[in-house]
Amino acid sequence: MYENLMILPAKEFSRIRLVGIPEDLERQEAYRYVTGLIAKVEESQDYTLEDIMDLLEERGFESVDYVMGPPLD
């Protein structure tokens, strides 16, 4: 199990992702690294969330399943 986790925020709740940070990265370093990777993918006009997750997984990050609480509507 991962000791450090990172939330990838999104406007749509269904697009929010929780990822595990590889053990060899510090939290701040991981934040900068992920930001750069996402910017690289976003340079392409037609990208999907799966493109971002694939790139992160290639670099040792792992998507973590989670349950988000009910909407506060």
Buried (B, 14 or more C-beta within 10 A) or exposed (E): EBEEBBEBEEEEEEEEBBBBBBEEBEEEEBEEBBEEBBEEBEEEEEBEBEBBBEBBEEEBBBEBEEEEEEEEE
